[in-house]
Amino acid sequence: MPNPDTSSLFRPFTIRSLELKNRIVMAPMTRLFAPEGVPGPANADYYRRRAEGGAGLLLSEGTVIDRPASRNDGGIPFFHGDAALRGWKNVIDAVHGAGGRMGPQIWHTGATRYINNWEPDAPVESPSGLNAPGEARGVAMTEEDIADSIAAFAKAAADAKRLGFDTVEIHGAHGYLIDQFFWSGTNLRTDRYGGPTIKERSRFAGEIISAVREAVGPDFPIIMRVSQWKQQDLTVRLAETPAEMETWLLPLVEAGVDVLHVSQRRFWEPEFPEIDGENGLNGAGWAKKVTGAATIAVGSVGLENDVTASAFVGKGSATASIDRLIDRMDRNEFDLIAVGRALLTDPTWVAKVENGDYAELKGFDPATLSELA
């Protein structure tokens, strides 16, 4: 049987000042290998190898803004402070030296806990002092806390541009701080950052995006990651209809987001099957349709099991066909595809796909979580 035609994966892509050689993105993946929050030579080599392996764009693991208790594990890197920023300068220089393009993912983990229950030195903060509905943790943010957080996101984005990164991604998914504002179950505020509708609860995100756009200028592309599901509850849906998705996401695009990175655990699953069937548009497809923005899809590319059934529980995953991905790329359902665990185990995954070396592809090996290989 002949190899599939993968040309739709290897078309160039340009948005604002960002020019990519192909449509494959290295997904951001928490690695916990930044002692004292500072990335070192091993981190630079880790990203350089994925650039050498052919990924068009690399997105870093989540890197935290300058706020007390903004991370939920001591190995998560900072994107603030002289030492950490020097480390990130070495990372982007290494990636550029390998011909790659890269953006840091900047985040605040809110009230979430990591699996090892590590505790920060300061109380965690969130919209309403909740990690999940009915689960109190930490403190509710004051308006001053919110303003300081918005400024910290903007400062991190400006530093990314200053260091030479090609884009920046704001993490607004998976139940972390920004997503805790989106979620009605964790945002019980009665001020202007709360409200009964997703549009009202998106104000915090919109103000972050506006501040970031002002900080980086008109030509620097901004990506934002969003998700329906939360790590606290995989069944949560912020938008039950395309119209509700539009009221959630379109204001973010209007505020300055260029690319929506729509996280799903399985990229081939339809977002609204009741409308367009079991092979209908996925989350990224619908986000593109209702906002007009470019989108990144993600979720178990090249693998049999999703992340919650493998990496989250220390299990592996065998390889799977990418035919469904090619079908969706061929019809321009979304613009870019992010690959996570497959690239974690095999830095040369992209090159193998481009060269048709499918027999050489590797599944996800959970042992790779314990090292920066």
N, C-alpha and C positions, 0 to 999 in steps of 0.2 A: 504494500500500500504506500503510495507516495506521501512525502511529508506535506503537511498543510502549508498553504501560502500565508506567511506571516508578515507580508509587506505592510499591512495596516499598523502593525506594532512598531515598525521601524521607519515611519514617516517623521520628518522634523516637526517640531511644534514651537511656536513663538507666541509669547504674550508679554506686552510691554517690553522691558529690556532683556527678558529671559528667552534665550534660544536653546532648544534642546535637540539633540540628534535623533532621539526616538521617543516613544510614548511610555516607556517603562520607568517607573519611579520606585526607588527603594523606600518602603514604608518605614515610618518611625517606629522603633522598637526599644522599649526600656531595657537597658543592659546593666546598670548598677556598678559600673567599673570606673567611677570617678571619685577616688578618695578625697575627702574634704571638698567635694564639689568641683574639682579641677581636672579636666581631661588632660591626659599625658600622651607620650609617644605611641603607646599601644592603641589609644583611641584614634589617633591620626592614621595609623597603619590600617586599622579596621575599616575605616571609611575609604581610604585610598584603594584598598583591594576591591571594594565594590565599584568604585569608579573605573578601575582598570578592567573589571569584568564586564563593563558595557552598559550599566544602568544610565539612563539619560539624565535623571535627577535623583539626588540623594536627599532625603529628609532625615534630620538627626533624630536621635532619641529625644524624649521630652527634656527640656532644659528650663530651669525655673527662674522666674522673675525675682526681683529684689523685694521680697516681702517676708515678714516673719512666718515661719511654718508653711512655706510655699511648696515644700516637697514632703513626700511620705516615706522616703527611705534615704539613709545616709549616703548611698552610692550614686544618687541622682545628681547630674552635673548642674552647676549654676550657669546662668548666662548673665552674670553681673560680677563685678569685682575684678581687679587687675589680673590676678593670677588665673582665674577661670577664662577671662577673655583672651589672655595670651595663649592659653591652651587651645581655644577655639580658633585663634588666628593660625596656629600651626596646622589644625585640622583642615581649614579651607585652603590653605596654601598647598597641602599635600593632595587634596582632591583636584584642585586646579592643575597641579603638576601632572596628574594622571589624565587630564582632559575632561574631567567631570564638572558637573554643576551641582550646587548644594544650597539648601536652606536649613537653618535651625528651626526646630519646633519649640516654641516658647509656651509655657504653661504655668499653671498654679493648680496644685492637686486638691485644693479645697479641704473638705472634711473627710476625704476618703482615707482608708487604711490600706497599707500594703499587706501582702500575705504574711510577712514576718512580724506584723504589729509593731514595727519601729515607731518610736514617738519623737516628735520634734521638741525643741526646748521651749517653744512658745505655744499658747493655745491655738488650735487650728481654727480657721475662719471659713464662713460660708454665708449664703444669703440669710438663713434663719436659724443657724446653730444646729443644723441637721445634716447627717450623712445620707440618710434615706428617709422616706416617710415614717414618722414615728420613732426614728432612731436619733436621739439627741447626741451631739458631739461638738465640742468646741463652743465658739461664740458667734453670734450674729454680727455681721459687718455693719459698722456705722457708715454714714455717708462719707465721712473723712477716710475711712478704710477703703471704700469703693474708689474715691478719687485718687488715693495714693496707688491703688492697684492699677487703675487705668494708666496713670503716669509711668508706672513700672513696666507695663507692657510696651508702651511707646518707647521708653528708653532702651529696652532690650532690642526692639526692632531697629532703632537707629544705630545701636552698636553692631547689629548684624550687617547692616549696610556699610558702616564704617570699616569693619574688618574685611570686607570684600565678598561676603556671601551674595548669592545671586537672587535670593528670594527669602521670605520668612513665612513660616506657618504658625498660626495661632490655634492652639488646641482648645476647641470648644465642644468636645465629645466625651463619651464614656463615663459620665458621672463626676467629672472633675469640676473645678470651681465655676467656670463659665456655664457648663452644662447644668450645674445645680441651680443657676439662675433660670435657665430655660424650663426646667422641670417643675411642674406645679406641685409635686409632692415634696420638694425641698425648698421651694421659694414661696413662703407664706407672707412675704412682706406686704405692707399696706401703703408704702411710699411709692415713688415713681419708678422704682426698680422691681416692683411686683405687679400683680394684677391677675385677673381671671383668664386673659388670653395670652397665647404664645408671643404675639407681637409685643404686648406690654412687657413680658418677662425677658424679651430680647434687648431691652434698652441698654443694659450693662454691656453686652457684646457689641452693640452698635457704637457705643461711646468708645470702647476700646479700639474698634476698627477705625473710627474717625481720627482718634489720637495717633494711631499708628500711621495712617495715611499722611497726616500732617508731618509726622516725624521723618518719614522716608521719602516724601516727595511724590511727584506724579508718575514717575517711570518705573519705580521699584515694585515688582509684583507681590501681592499679598494673597496667601492661601489661608483658608480656614477649614479646620476639620470639624465635622459635625456628625452626630449619630442619633438614630432613634433609640437604640438600646443603651443601657447603662450597666456598668459592672455590678451595681447594686441590685439590678433587676433586668434580666435579659429580655423580658417581654414588654418593657415600656415602649410606648410610641408617643412622641411629641406631636406628630401630625397624622391624623387619621384619614385625611383626604388630600388630594393635590392642592386644593384651595387653601387648606390650612398650612401645607408646606410652603406655599407661596407667601403667606403672611408672615411666616417665620424667617424664610431665607432671603426673600427679595430685599427687605430693608438692609440686610447685611451686605448684599451686593451693592446697593445704592450708597452705603456708607464707605465703600472702598475695596471690598473683597473682589479679587480677580478670578480666583479658582476656589470652588467648593470641593473639599475632600470628604466624600460621604462614606462613612465607615459602615460596612456590613460584615457579618461573619462569613457569609457565602455570597460572592459577587453575583452569582447567577439567579439568586432568588428575586422574584418580582416584588416591588414595593406595594403596589396596589393591584393584586391579581383580580380583584372583583371588577376592575375596570378594563384591563387589557390581557387578562389570562395568565396562565402559568409560565409563559415565556415572555411576559411583559417587561416593561422597563424596570430596571433596578433603582435603588435609591439615587444613585448618581445620574441615571437617565432622567428620572423625574425632576431632580434638582435643576438639571440643564434645561429641561422643557419649561419649567415654570418661572425660571429667573433669567434665562438667556446667558448665564455665566458658563465658563468652561468648568468641567468637573473631572475629578479623579475618582474612579471606583477602586474598591479593594475588597479582599476577603477570600482567603483560601486558594489563591491562584496556584495552579500546578500541584495541588495537594488534595488528598481524599478527605481529611478531617479539618474542621474549623479550629480556630485558636483556642476556644474554650474546651475542646475535647482533646487537645494535645499539649501545647506549650503551657497553658494555665495549670495543667495537672501533671506536667512532667512526662508526657507521652509523645511518641513520634507520630509521623504521618507518611504514608506511602505517596508516591507520585501519582498524578492524575493528568488526563488529557487537557490540553488548552484549547480544544476545538470550540468550546462554548465561548471562551474569551475572544477568539478570533472572529466568530460570528458577530458578536456584539461590537467589536472594534470596526469590523467591515461596514456596519450600518451606522457608525458614528453615534452610537447611543451615549457615549461619554468620550472624553478627549484623551485621558491618560489612565493607566492602570498601575496601581501600587502593588508591589510584591514584597511580602514580609519574610515568613519563615523559610521559604525556599532559598532566598538570598542569604539568610542567616547561616544556613548549613553549607551553601555553595555560592561563593562570591562570583563565580563565572557562569551562573545560571543564564544570564541574559545572552552572553556570547554563545552559549550552547544552543539556545533557542534560535538565535539568528543564523547559526551555521547548520541547523538541522540535526544536531547531535543529541537526539532525544534519548537514545539508549544510555547516554552518559549522565542524564539528569539524576539528581539524588533527591530522596525524600527528606523530610525534616527529621533531624536527629536531636533529641532533647539535650544530649551531651554538649551541644554547641552553646547552650545557655550558660554554661559554667566557664566560658573563656571568650576572649576577644580574638577570634581566629579569622 
